[in-house]
Amino acid sequence: MKNEYQLARDILRASIKKYNFISDIWEFGSYKNPGLSDMDLMIVIKDKANKLTIKKNLEKIINDNNISKAMAHANPIILPLSNCKDVFLWDDISVFSLRNNSKVSDPLKDKVKLNYRNNAMVVDFIFERIYRINKYKKNIKNLKDFRKILGVCKSLRYSFLRLKRLIELEKKTLSIFKKFSSVLDKARSSYVKKKSLRKKNTQKVVKIAFEAGKLVEKEIRNKNLPIFRSIKEKKILNCDFVFPDNMVYSFNKEFKKNSINSINIPPSLLFQILSYSLAKGSLSKLLKSSFKFKRNFNFNDIRLWHNVLLKKNIHINNYHNFILARINAANKWFDFLVERKLEYGLFKFGWYLPNNKFIS
């Protein structure tokens, strides 16, 4: 199976030489489980490259049988050369340059910003992953796309590891996390060899991931993330954030049970998504339009709460500046893709691309 990945790499390296609009192609992630692991790609495009040329030839690359097979269900991230390294503001991924045949160094070195990144990653990813696991658990008897499901579970583990850097987890939570990690490794390592066990192993992983997710939700709600502990929550907070794929983040002071379509989010974490939506940019406008309010509560109420926090809390203000740098990069990526009429390739916010058929 490793040879399949190498064949895909050879084709991609040839594409860099063939198409002058490509500055580089980056691989990220790992291939610890050949035949199961996806090839994750970031294609770095020159900012002023011809738009028609980009769209036409990117499709040729992505639809190549060897590359699409190696990528499995994934789609490449598309980044403009001018701010491609801003992706490190979002994730501490391991990135490898196919052009230079070398690792791309993480430009984030400052300890405070590294802590900010861990905090931001947990807020952005952990609840979305738990939501996906909850959906799988509801349909546990009819699971089908085992490769994709195990990929989501692996991503959830990644989020759990980042959470451990931020708060001290209870023994019970650590114990079930260890169990989850063990059954996940077992399911992934046996995936290719024991096809008959794929469904059974995947179901077991989902069940334990579901239980781990419930404990993690409680831990975050009871202890809060360090950066948000100084935030005074509004006495009345009742709003939802509705994603284009109908996933709902429900912000509510009172804990309520997750439904098939929603996941309950601690109110203080609203600050982060609200910061994204208040920035200047096309993507931010779409994020702002995703808020839904109940009773007499409205957007001005949470915006006022946000403004007061920035004026009175220097730590929150500094974190906000980091969050702003993240969403400013994402707004630029969004505009770059929309202008070139690409329906995939947006890091993190792929749902928001016009007429999007894929989730990046």
N, C-alpha and C positions, 0 to 999 in steps of 0.2 A: 504493500500500500504506500510505503514511503516514496517509491518510484513515481507514483501518480502525482504526489505533491511536487517532486522535483521536475517532472515533465511540465506541470503548470507553471512553475517558476521560470523554466527555460523559455516558455512561450511569452510570459510577461516581460522578461528581460529583452526579448526580441522586439516586443511592442514598444518598449521605451526607445529603442533605436529607430524603429520604423516610423513612429508618430512624433513629430516635433512639438506637439501641444502638451505632451506628457513630460513633466519635469522629473518625476520619480514615482515609483510604486513602493509603498511600504507594506510589509507584513506585520501583523501584531497578533499576540496570543501565542499559543504553543501547539505542538502536535504530539502530545504524550500518548494519545490513543489513536494511532493510524487507522483509518477507515471509519472513525467516529468523529474525530476532531475536524472542524471546518477550517478552511483557509480563509483567514480574515484579512481583508485588504483595504488600504487607503491609497487612492490614486490622486497624486498631486498634479494639478493642472496649471499651466501658465495662465496668468490672469487675462492677458490680451489675446489669447488664442481664438481662432475663428470658431464662432458658436456652432455653425452647422457641421464643421469638421469634427468638433468634440462629440456632439450627439451621435453622429453617424458611426464614427469609429469606436467610441466607447462600447456601443452595442455589439460590435464585432468581437471585441475583446471579451466582454462579459458572457456572451453567448457561445463562445468557443467551448466545445464539448468537454475538453480536458479541464478548463478553468471552472466551468459551471459545476462539474462533478466534484472538484476539490473544494469549492465554496459551499456545496450542499444548499441549504435553505437561505444562506446569507446573501447580502448584496454589498458591494464595495462602498466605503465611505469616499466621497469626492471632496477634495480640499483645494482651494486656490493657493498658489505658491506664496502669495503675500502674507498670509497669516496661518499657514498650515501647522506650525508648531504650537499654535494656541490650543490644539487638541490636548496638549499636556496640562492645560488648565482644568480640563474635565476629567482626566483619567491618568492613573500612573501605570499605563500600559508599557509593555516591552515592545519596542518598534525596531524593525530591521529594514534597511534600505536595500532594495534589489539592484538599484543602479550602482551604488558604491560597495555593495556586498559587506556592509558593516552596520553596527547598531546605531540608531539615531538617539543621541543623548537627551535625557529629560532636562529641559532648561530650568525647571523649578527646583531651587536649592534651599531657599529660605525656610527655616523650620516653622515659622508662623504660617506661611502660605501653604506648606505641606500639610499642616494640621487643618487649615481651612479646606484644602482639597479633600481630605479624608471626610470631613464633616459634610461637605457639599455632595460628595459621592454617595454617602449613606442616604441623605435626604432624597436625592434624585433617583436612586436605583432600588433601594431595599424594599420600599412599599410597592413599587411597580412589579418587582419580581415576586413578592408575596402574593400579590393579586393574581398573577399568572398561575402560581402554584394552587391557590384556592380554586381557580377555575378547573384546573386539571383534577383536583381532588373531588369536585362535584361530579365529574364525568369519569371517575376512576375505572369503571368497568369497560369503557369504550375508548381508552387511549390508543392512539395510532402512530403519530409521528414521534417515535421514541427518541430518535437522534436529536430532534429539536427540543423535546422536553428535557432530556438530560443536559442539553446546553443551557437551558434556563436554570436548571438546578445548580449547575456549575457556577453560573453567574450569581445566583443567590448566595452560594457559599463564599464567593468573592466579596459580596457585600457584608456578610457576617464577619469576615476577617477584618474588614475596615471598621466595623462597629466595635470590635474587641479592642481596637486601638484608642477608642474614644471613651468608653465606659466600662466599668468593672461588672462583668456579667455574673449572675447567680450560678451556683454549682449545677443546679438542675438544667439551666439553659446551656451551660458548657457541656454537660453530659450528653444532652440530646443533639447538640451541634456535632460532637465527636462521633456519635452514632450515625448521624446524617452523612457526615463526610466519609465515613467508612463504607456505608452501603452504596454511596455514590461512586466511590472509587472502584468498588467491586463491580457495579453495573457497567461502568465505562470500560474497565479492563476486559470484561467478558463479552462485550457487545458484539464483536466480530466473530469470535469463536463459537458462541452459543446462541445462535439465532432463536432457538426455541424458548429461551429464557428471557428474551428482551422485554416482553410485556410484563412478565411477573416481576423481574428486577426493577423495571421502571416504576411499576405500581408501588413497590416497597419504598423506593426512594421518595416518591411523591407523598406518600403517607407520612413519612418521618419529616420531610421538609415542611409539610403542613403544620405538624405539631411544633416544630422548631420556630416557624413563622409566628405562631400564636404567642409563644413565650417571648420572642423578640419584640413583638408589638407592645406587650405589657411592660417590658423592660424600658423601652424608649419612652413610653407614656409616663411611667412612674419616676424615672430618673432624669429624663430629658437629655439631650445632647449638650455637652458643656457650653458651647457658644450661645445656646438659646436659653440657658438657665436664668439669665438676668431679665428675660423678656416677661413683662407683665401681660398676661392674656386679657383680652376683652371679656367682660362679664357675660356679654351676649355675643356669641359667635355661631352663626348658622349659615354656612355656605358650602357649595360644592364646586369642584373644578372638574369639568367634563372634557375628556379627551375625545378626539375625532373618532376613535374606534369604540367609543361608548364606555371606556373605563372611567370610573368616577372616584376622585379623591374627596372624601367627605370630612370636612373640618368641623368638629363639634366638641365643645367642652366636656360634654358627657360621653363616656365611652359607650358605643353601641355596636352590636354584632355586625360583622361584615356580611353583605349580601352577595349574591352571585355577580352583581354588576359594580359593586363599590367596595372600597376599603377605607376604614376609619383612620384618619390622620390626626396626631396631636396638634392642637391649634397653633402653638408657637412656631411650628414648622411652616405655617402659612407664609411667614416672612420671606422665605426663600423664593417660592413660586411667585409671590407678589412682586418681589424685587425684579424677577425676570420680566414680568408683564408690564412694569412701569418704565422700563428702558425704552430708548428710542430705536425703532426698527420695525420692519414688516412682521417678523416672527413674533416680536413682543406684543404687537397689536392683536395677533391671533390668540396669543396666550391670554391677554386681557379679556377677550371676547368669550373665553371658555368658562369664566366664572358665572355661577348661577346662585341667586340669593333667595332666601325665604323670609316670609313675614315682612317686617319693615326694615330689614337689614339691606344695605346696598354697598356698592363699590367705594363710594366716598367715605364710608365708615372705616373700612380697612385701610384705605389710603391715608386717612388722618392718623390712624394708629401707627402706620408705617413711618410717617413723617416725624411723629413725636419720638419714636424710638431712635431715629437717626440723629435727632437734635440732642437727646439726653444721654445716649449711651455710646461712648467712644469705641468700645469693643465691637458692638453691633455695627457701628459705622464703618470700621475697618474691614469687617467681614463683608459688609455690603459692597465695598469697593472691589473686593475680590470677585464676588458674585456678578457684579456689573461687568467686569472684564470678561468673564465667561460668556454671558449672554450677548455682549457686544460682538464677540467672535462668532457666536452662533447666528446672529442676525446677518453678518457678512456672508457666512456660508449659505444661509437660506437665500439671500438675494442673488448670489452667484449661481446657484442651481436653478432658481426660478427664471432668471434672465436667459439661461441656456435651455430652458424647457426640459430639464431632467427631472424625472419623477421618482428618483431614488437618490441615495447618497448623503443624506443629511445626518450628521452625528447627533444622537440622542433624541431629536425632535422630528424624526422621519415621518410621523403621522401627519404633520402639518404641510407637507408639500402638496401643491394643487394636484388633484386627480391622482393622488399617490396610490399605487397598487401594492406597494411593498412597505415593510417596516425595516429601516436600516439597523 
